[in-house]
């Protein structure tokens, strides 16, 4: 499987990326379908809020998974998909925020701001959303060149703050309902993904380097 990923042709990469793009849109298509067929349940706003929030976290976790998997497989294939996964995380968080500002506050910005300041879990979620905006705006090749590689990399390290904030927002929201199973799972996954970044680069290079032949005695 690893060799297959390493030897993919450009046309195959484009085809797989197209399939993943369609799959990433399915949760949104499901929401649209459920909306027009009156299948959002007794509390449609809660259903949409929960669904868009969950998929935001899913795509953030997928984006964080790309680096350790690409190191493990020594393949650049997944790295080419990372930008798309990150932008889908931003797409779903925009839907999540739009649900909050539209259905919860009917675009009353003053009331929305009071709610953000009053409830800590909303404060944390809103902070994560705001921090995601510059990452989405600088995701193009043109912006990478304009910022320069190092500055762009430093900016996009905000993801290591954004994802824990997103999990904390999710945890606080579920804690009020005593539904902690999902937050615990998300916390464990994110903790593992962040801990992989702490493995020293030298250790990773030594582990990934081909072993030198052992000299036989004599």
VMD Tcl script that draws the C-alpha trace (Angstrom):
set ca {
  {0.00 0.00 0.00}
  {2.85 2.37 0.88}
  {4.56 1.72 -2.45}
  {1.30 2.37 -4.27}
  {0.96 5.78 -2.60}
  {4.54 6.68 -3.48}
  {4.16 5.74 -7.14}
  {0.85 7.41 -7.93}
  {0.75 9.26 -11.24}
  {-0.51 12.88 -11.44}
  {-3.73 11.76 -13.12}
  {-4.37 9.23 -10.35}
  {-3.71 11.86 -7.66}
  {-6.19 14.22 -9.35}
  {-8.80 11.47 -9.58}
  {-8.42 10.52 -5.90}
  {-8.54 14.18 -4.89}
  {-11.79 14.56 -6.84}
  {-13.32 11.55 -5.08}
  {-12.25 12.87 -1.66}
  {-13.70 16.29 -2.53}
  {-17.09 14.75 -3.31}
  {-16.98 12.62 -0.14}
  {-16.15 15.70 1.95}
  {-19.27 17.42 0.59}
  {-21.58 14.54 1.51}
  {-22.26 15.77 5.09}
  {-23.34 19.13 3.65}
  {-25.47 17.42 1.00}
  {-27.07 15.34 3.77}
  {-27.93 18.48 5.72}
  {-29.51 20.06 2.64}
  {-31.49 16.88 1.93}
  {-32.70 16.61 5.51}
  {-33.69 20.28 5.49}
  {-35.87 19.97 2.40}
  {-37.38 16.65 3.49}
  {-38.15 17.79 7.05}
  {-35.87 15.22 8.69}
  {-33.88 17.46 11.06}
  {-35.74 16.20 14.10}
  {-37.59 18.02 16.84}
  {-34.83 20.64 17.20}
  {-33.50 21.47 13.70}
  {-31.15 24.22 14.94}
  {-29.46 21.87 17.41}
  {-29.16 19.19 14.70}
  {-27.45 21.58 12.26}
  {-25.23 23.08 14.97}
  {-24.11 19.67 16.22}
  {-23.55 18.26 12.75}
  {-21.50 21.18 11.40}
  {-19.49 21.36 14.62}
  {-18.71 17.64 14.55}
  {-17.55 17.77 10.94}
  {-15.37 20.76 11.66}
  {-13.54 18.72 14.30}
  {-13.37 15.67 12.03}
  {-11.64 17.65 9.29}
  {-9.32 19.41 11.72}
  {-8.25 16.01 13.06}
  {-7.82 14.67 9.52}
  {-5.64 17.68 8.69}
  {-3.45 17.03 11.74}
  {-3.20 13.35 10.78}
  {-1.62 14.10 7.40}
  {1.87 14.93 8.68}
  {2.46 11.82 10.83}
  {0.97 9.57 8.15}
  {3.11 11.11 5.41}
  {6.21 10.61 7.58}
  {5.23 7.03 8.28}
  {4.62 6.19 4.63}
  {7.34 8.56 3.31}
  {4.83 9.67 0.70}
  {3.89 13.17 -0.45}
  {0.46 12.04 -1.60}
  {-1.37 12.91 1.61}
  {0.45 16.25 1.91}
  {-1.18 17.26 -1.38}
  {-4.59 16.64 0.21}
  {-3.91 18.58 3.43}
  {-4.91 21.99 2.07}
  {-8.25 20.63 0.85}
  {-8.98 19.01 4.23}
  {-8.12 22.26 6.01}
  {-10.40 24.28 3.76}
  {-13.25 21.85 4.35}
  {-12.73 22.32 8.09}
  {-13.10 26.06 7.48}
  {-16.17 25.49 5.30}
  {-17.95 23.53 8.03}
  {-16.93 25.93 10.80}
  {-18.40 28.76 8.70}
  {-21.67 26.82 8.50}
  {-21.44 26.24 12.25}
  {-20.93 29.95 12.94}
  {-23.62 30.94 10.43}
  {-26.10 28.73 12.30}
  {-25.17 30.51 15.53}
  {-25.45 34.05 14.18}
  {-28.50 33.42 11.98}
  {-30.80 31.04 13.84}
  {-29.72 31.83 17.40}
  {-29.40 35.62 17.08}
  {-31.01 36.56 13.74}
  {-27.92 38.66 12.82}
  {-28.22 40.80 15.96}
  {-24.49 41.44 16.35}
  {-24.82 43.18 19.71}
  {-26.69 40.24 21.23}
  {-24.30 37.79 19.61}
  {-21.31 39.60 21.13}
  {-22.93 39.57 24.58}
  {-23.45 35.82 24.23}
  {-19.82 35.31 23.20}
  {-18.56 37.21 26.25}
  {-21.06 35.64 28.67}
  {-20.61 31.95 27.88}
  {-17.02 30.62 28.03}
  {-17.58 27.70 25.66}
  {-18.80 30.13 22.99}
  {-15.85 32.45 23.70}
  {-13.44 29.57 23.09}
  {-15.24 28.41 19.95}
  {-15.38 31.92 18.52}
  {-11.66 32.38 19.21}
  {-10.88 29.19 17.30}
  {-13.06 30.36 14.41}
  {-11.32 33.75 14.22}
  {-7.88 32.11 14.28}
  {-8.90 29.84 11.39}
  {-9.70 32.79 9.13}
  {-6.08 33.85 8.37}
  {-5.16 30.22 7.72}
  {-7.93 29.91 5.13}
  {-7.06 33.26 3.53}
  {-3.39 32.30 3.17}
  {-3.96 28.80 1.82}
  {-3.26 29.70 -1.82}
  {0.09 29.27 -3.57}
  {0.16 33.03 -4.21}
  {-0.12 33.80 -0.49}
  {2.53 31.22 0.35}
  {4.93 32.97 -2.03}
  {3.96 36.42 -0.74}
  {4.47 35.52 2.91}
  {7.56 33.45 2.32}
  {7.95 29.88 3.45}
  {9.02 30.52 7.05}
  {6.42 33.17 7.86}
  {3.71 31.05 6.27}
  {4.76 28.02 8.31}
  {4.77 30.02 11.54}
  {1.31 31.39 10.80}
  {-0.09 27.96 10.05}
  {1.24 26.61 13.32}
  {-1.81 28.32 14.79}
  {-3.51 25.01 13.99}
  {-1.85 23.61 17.13}
  {-3.79 26.18 19.15}
  {-7.00 26.08 17.11}
  {-7.63 22.34 17.38}
  {-7.30 22.15 21.20}
  {-9.58 25.21 21.45}
  {-12.10 23.44 19.23}
  {-11.97 20.33 21.42}
  {-12.34 22.46 24.57}
  {-15.37 24.21 23.03}
  {-16.86 20.80 22.23}
  {-16.05 19.46 25.72}
  {-17.69 22.35 27.56}
  {-20.76 22.16 25.33}
  {-21.21 18.43 25.97}
  {-20.31 18.64 29.66}
  {-23.49 20.59 30.35}
  {-25.45 17.59 29.06}
  {-23.21 14.95 30.69}
  {-22.26 13.61 27.25}
  {-18.50 13.22 27.58}
  {-17.81 10.11 25.48}
  {-17.17 11.99 22.22}
  {-15.14 14.80 23.85}
  {-12.90 12.21 25.53}
  {-12.34 10.44 22.19}
  {-11.56 13.72 20.41}
  {-9.22 14.78 23.24}
  {-7.31 11.49 23.08}
  {-6.96 11.65 19.28}
  {-5.77 15.26 19.30}
  {-3.35 14.58 22.18}
  {-1.74 11.73 20.24}
  {-1.55 13.78 17.04}
  {0.09 16.69 18.85}
  {2.50 14.43 20.75}
  {3.79 13.05 17.44}
  {5.05 16.56 16.72}
  {7.25 16.39 19.82}
  {9.32 13.49 18.49}
  {12.74 15.03 17.81}
  {13.49 15.49 14.13}
  {16.82 13.74 14.55}
  {15.09 10.67 15.98}
  {12.65 10.62 13.06}
  {15.48 10.87 10.52}
  {17.41 8.07 12.18}
  {14.34 5.86 12.32}
  {13.40 6.52 8.69}
  {16.94 6.23 7.33}
  {17.92 2.92 5.72}
  {20.01 0.82 8.06}
  {23.68 0.62 7.23}
  {24.93 -2.88 6.48}
  {26.38 -4.61 9.51}
  {30.02 -5.61 9.01}
  {30.62 -9.27 9.64}
  {33.59 -10.19 11.82}
  {36.64 -11.70 10.22}
}
mol new
graphics top color blue
foreach p $ca { graphics top sphere $p radius 0.5 }
foreach p [lrange $ca 0 end-1] q [lrange $ca 1 end] { graphics top cylinder $p $q radius 0.2 }
display resetview
